[in-house]
Amino acid sequence: MTEHDLYARLTRRAPGSVVFTSSYLTPLPLDRRSTVADVGCGFGGRAAWVARSRCCPVHAFDRDEVHLDYTHRRAEEGGAMSLVHLHHAADYAALDCPDESLDLIMAEGVGFELDALSLVPGWRRHLKVGGFVAVTALGVVNKHPPQELVAPFAARGLSLGPLEELHARLAGLQGFKLIHQVQLPPYAWEEHYQSLGRVARGAVRAGLAAEDAPALAGARAELDWYKRYGRGRLFLQAFILAAQ
């Protein structure tokens, strides 16, 4: 069992939910005339859901071609294959789409892997007049978090700070206005990691993976890190930015 096989059973690589996605998208006027980009589409559940629920085309971008294979499968299973368009993106800063072609750029999936806020100015040219960016960012509850908490993110080049630091960065973005924000609720973090533990144990019982399989070892290490350091100390904030 590979890491992809393991996390695909959760449908997401990191904490999140359709309820969370819906809560920050609800204020937006998306319909069949809209065009959406999902940057960092992961296993495709979000892209397929937006395409179905808003009846609009969704361009799914990911650096991992295996993720695009899963996204194709999710769209096919959900009856949205004609609406979901797949793009391999070596660099999320350079989206393969025309200027002024998108009503919404979503970047929920990349918030755990890179600093998506730094990419927002470069995405401005892809938005239609009156378009939006929905972007997530990780933060820490306390200003002085333990090194064990932030080390995995520092290794990815992420520097985590409190919410007020994120707001200060947003205020400095030229050409955008913050109109809505939502935080991933604590229960979603718990559900994700409880499910990760169940899936890892179930894979061994079902004979899908050996007890010492690298993917399971990595999952257990992540689960242990969350229990020891992450629980109650991290937040994921979604911001809706309107292009001005």
Helices and strands as residue ranges (DSSP letters): H 3-8, H 18-25, E 36-39, H 45-54, E 58-62, H 65-77, E 84-88, E 102-107, G 116-119, H 120-123, G 124-126, E 127-140, H 147-154, H 163-171, E 176-183, H 186-205, H 214-225, I 226-230, E 234-243
